C-alpha cells in the first residue's frame, strides 16, 4: 500500500467519522448521510485494494485507472450538483407558497381586527351621556 492509498484511507475514515457525527447531531439529513457514507466506503475499498479498481478499469477498456477515477468523480459531482439544484428549486417553490399563505393569513387577521377607534371605545366602558333604560 503506497502513501497515496494510506492518505486516501485516512481521509475516508475521517470523512466517515464526520458524517456519523453530523448525522448523530441531526445536522445532516439521513438521505445525504447514506450517499456520503457510500462514498466513504468506496474510497476506503479502493484505498485498501487498489488492484481491484485497476482490474475493473482495465476490464472496461480504460488504459489508465486514475483517468477512470477522475471521470467517475466528475460525474458524481455533476449528479450531486444537479440534485442539489433540483432540491433548491423545490425549496424555493415551498418558500414562495408559504410566504403567500402567511400573507393571506395576515390579511385575514387584519380584516377580522376591529378599527383602532372601536377598540378604544370598548375599553373605556359605557359613557355617562346615556341613561340606562332610555
C-alpha positions as CSV (number, residue, x, y, z in Angstrom):
1,X,0.0,0.0,0.0
2,X,1.6,3.3,-1.1
3,X,1.5,6.6,0.6
4,X,-1.4,7.9,-1.6
5,X,-3.5,4.8,-0.6
6,X,-2.8,5.4,3.1
7,X,-3.8,9.1,2.8
8,X,-7.0,8.1,0.9
9,X,-7.9,5.5,3.6
10,X,-7.3,8.0,6.4
11,X,-9.3,10.6,4.6
12,X,-12.2,8.1,4.1
13,X,-12.1,7.2,7.8
14,X,-12.0,10.9,8.8
15,X,-14.9,11.7,6.5
16,X,-16.8,8.7,7.8
17,X,-16.4,10.0,11.4
18,X,-17.5,13.5,10.4
19,X,-20.6,12.1,8.6
20,X,-21.6,9.9,11.5
21,X,-21.2,12.8,14.0
22,X,-23.2,15.2,11.8
23,X,-25.9,12.6,11.5
24,X,-25.9,12.0,15.2
25,X,-26.3,15.7,15.9
26,X,-29.1,15.8,13.2
27,X,-27.2,18.4,11.2
28,X,-27.1,16.2,8.1
29,X,-30.2,14.5,6.9
30,X,-30.2,10.7,6.6
31,X,-30.7,10.7,2.8
32,X,-27.5,12.7,2.3
33,X,-25.6,10.8,5.0
34,X,-26.3,7.5,3.2
35,X,-24.8,8.9,0.0
36,X,-21.7,10.2,1.7
37,X,-21.2,7.0,3.7
38,X,-21.4,5.1,0.5
39,X,-18.7,7.4,-1.0
40,X,-16.5,6.8,2.1
41,X,-16.9,3.0,1.7
42,X,-16.0,3.1,-2.0
43,X,-12.9,5.3,-1.3
44,X,-11.8,3.0,1.5
45,X,-12.2,-0.1,-0.6
46,X,-10.2,1.5,-3.5
47,X,-7.5,2.6,-0.9
48,X,-7.3,-0.9,0.6
49,X,-7.5,-2.9,-2.6
50,X,-6.3,-0.7,-5.5
51,X,-5.7,-3.7,-7.7
52,X,-9.5,-4.3,-7.6
53,X,-10.1,-0.9,-9.1
54,X,-7.3,-1.3,-11.6
55,X,-8.7,-4.6,-12.7
56,X,-12.2,-3.1,-13.2
57,X,-10.7,-0.2,-15.1
58,X,-8.8,-2.5,-17.5
59,X,-11.9,-4.7,-17.9
60,X,-13.8,-1.6,-19.1
61,X,-11.0,-0.8,-21.6
62,X,-9.5,2.1,-19.7
63,X,-5.7,2.2,-20.1
64,X,-5.1,4.5,-17.1
65,X,-7.2,3.7,-13.9
66,X,-6.6,7.2,-12.5
67,X,-8.4,8.6,-15.6
68,X,-11.4,6.4,-14.8
69,X,-11.4,7.6,-11.2
70,X,-11.3,11.2,-12.4
71,X,-14.2,10.7,-14.8
72,X,-16.3,8.9,-12.2
73,X,-15.6,11.6,-9.6
74,X,-16.5,14.4,-12.0
75,X,-19.7,12.5,-12.9
76,X,-20.6,12.0,-9.3
77,X,-20.1,15.7,-8.6
78,X,-22.2,16.6,-11.6
79,X,-25.0,14.4,-10.3
80,X,-24.7,16.0,-6.8
81,X,-24.9,19.5,-8.3
82,X,-28.0,18.6,-10.4
83,X,-29.7,17.0,-7.5
84,X,-29.0,19.9,-5.2
85,X,-30.2,22.4,-7.8
86,X,-33.4,20.4,-8.1
87,X,-33.8,20.4,-4.3
88,X,-33.2,24.2,-4.2
89,X,-35.9,24.7,-6.8
90,X,-38.3,22.6,-4.7
91,X,-37.4,24.6,-1.6
92,X,-37.9,27.9,-3.4
93,X,-41.4,26.8,-4.5
94,X,-42.2,25.8,-1.0
95,X,-40.9,29.0,0.4
96,X,-42.9,31.1,-2.0
97,X,-46.1,29.1,-1.3
98,X,-45.5,29.5,2.5
99,X,-45.0,33.3,2.1
100,X,-48.2,33.5,0.1
101,X,-50.1,31.6,2.8
102,X,-48.6,33.9,5.5
103,X,-49.7,37.0,3.6
104,X,-53.2,35.6,3.2
105,X,-53.4,34.8,6.9
106,X,-52.2,38.2,7.8
107,X,-54.7,39.8,5.5
108,X,-57.5,37.7,7.1
109,X,-56.4,38.7,10.6
110,X,-56.4,42.4,9.6
111,X,-59.9,42.0,8.2
112,X,-61.1,40.5,11.5
113,X,-59.4,43.1,13.6
114,X,-61.7,46.0,14.7
115,X,-60.8,49.5,13.7
116,X,-58.5,51.3,16.2
117,X,-61.2,53.7,17.3
118,X,-63.7,50.9,18.1
119,X,-61.2,49.2,20.3
120,X,-60.5,52.3,22.3
121,X,-64.3,53.0,23.0
122,X,-64.9,49.4,24.1
123,X,-62.0,49.7,26.6
124,X,-63.3,52.9,28.3
125,X,-66.7,51.4,29.2
126,X,-70.1,53.0,28.8
127,X,-70.2,56.7,28.5
128,X,-72.0,58.9,31.1
129,X,-74.2,60.6,28.5
130,X,-76.5,57.6,28.0
131,X,-79.0,56.8,30.7
132,X,-79.9,53.2,31.4
133,X,-83.3,52.2,30.1
134,X,-83.7,55.0,27.6
